[in-house]
Every structure is written in structure tokens, then in C-alpha cells.
Amino acid sequence: MEALLSTPGTHLARGTFNDAVVLPGKWVARFPRRDLADARRRARALVHIARLDLPFAVPEVVEDRLDLPLGQAHVIVSYLPGEQAETASDEAVRDVLDALAAQRPSPELVALLDEPLHHAGGERTAEAITELVFPLLDADERAQASEVLQRFAALPEVTGFVHGDLAPVNLRWHNGKISGVIDWDFACLGDPALDAAAFANYGWPLVHRVRPALYERALTHAAMFPLTGAVSALRQDGDPARFLAWFRRRCALREHPPLG
């Protein structure tokens, strides 16, 4: 990492699962902090995802050195230019969700994708939240978290190609359109309402307009975000404080998620 950081113009960025050396306009070198097997699988998946017929750019793998030991292992991907946006048009969001919905991943890609919510325990997400997060909550917060988990358990099984983390930080904009999408680590075959929920950062009315049929399921996925974020941080030996604070703000309003 030190050698890459010596490149003029680079800076270090720290994510949930990776440390990254960024050379704006050129490349991003991602160093996984643990779970090398997952990092290798996801890098291979990204190669396939970059070949999909999508109306926006996807980072391409420039160099894969995940064969190295943890701490040295890294993958270099292309840098996607573009800005972040505070607002979004219905058309821009619909274009992204439509493009993802149209994908039929190859068996090779499917074999490399995460299981849904892999970072938070996959099929055991609810159990992981109960085991790891509930002890950090008071009685009323646990009761509200239990209600969220009940809603989540009642979701129907729906499968589509899902990015899994379409937060604004992972979107690149140009001329009012989403020109690029980064960080495909959580890509999976899961509920497309999960991706729709991420766009609630631009307001729930937008989600209702562009995906009315997914709206109720999107609300439940969004209700889970602070809980899955907290359990993911704890599983990484990280600090869940910001996710717990997020959940407690919702508990104070008794709205999961708040719609106001």
C-alpha cells in the first residue's frame, strides 16, 4: 500500500471492508482488511458485471493481486468520473432500476455473486441481529427491532439482479443521469425492492413513483438498514455506533423508516 500511496496525487480512503488508495481520474486500489476469499470471488464477479449491457459505467479490473497475503493483497479497478447529486429525477432512477431488472446473469456470474445480505449473515441475518445487536438496545428499542424483523421475515421470496448498495456515495452523475455505479461487493440475486429502497435517500415519494409495486417491500428493506449495518460492523470487529444512533433516531419517532 505504501508504494501505491507514494504515487503523486493519491490519497487513502477507508471503507467498511476495504482500505483504498485512490488516484482520481485513473484508478482505485482496494485492500481488503479480511475475508480474502470473498474479495477474490467479488473481483471475479466484477469482471463479469463490467461486461453486462448496462447504460452506465462499471469499474473494470485493471490488476488483480489478491493472491498476495492479507495486508498486501489488493485489486486495482478503474476510476469512474462523475459527481454526487443531492437530488435525482424519476427518469434517472428508473433507468438504473430498469437496467438491473433486465439482466439475466450467466451461470458463471451467479456462482460468484453474494447471497443476499451476506455481509450481515445471509440467511442468518435475523439471528445475527438478535445475537449481536439486541444486547446493545434497551427494552423498547428491542421491541421495535423485533417488529422490524417480523416484517422482514414476512417478505415474499423475489429474485432479480441486485446491486445491493445503491447509496448516493456509490453513484456517479453527469448531466442529470447516473453515469456510473461503483462498489458491487454486495451484488446478488435478491429482492429488487432492496435497490429501490436505497433511492429513498432522494425521497420516498420518488420511490413510490418509479416503483409503486415494490414500495411496501422497499419500506421493509429500508427499515432493516441500520440493523444490518450494525451487525455487519460488529462482524468486522468495527464500531456500530453510527448505525445504532441511526436506529435510535427512528425509535424516537416510532417510524421504520421515517417517511417525513
Secondary structure, 3 states (H helix, E strand, C coil): CHHHHCCCCCEEEECCCEEEEEECCCEEEEEECCCHHHHHHHHHHHHHHCCCCCCCECCCEEEEECCCCCCCCEEEEECCCCECCCCCCHHHHHHHHHHHHCCCCCHHHHCCCECCCHHHCHHHHHHHHHHHCHHHCCHHHHHHHHHHHHHHHCCCCCCEEECCCCCHHHEEEECCEEEEECCCCCCEEECHHHHHHHHHHHCHHHHHHHCHHHHHHHHHHHHHHHHHHHHHHHHCCCCCHHHHHHHHHHHHHCCCCCCC
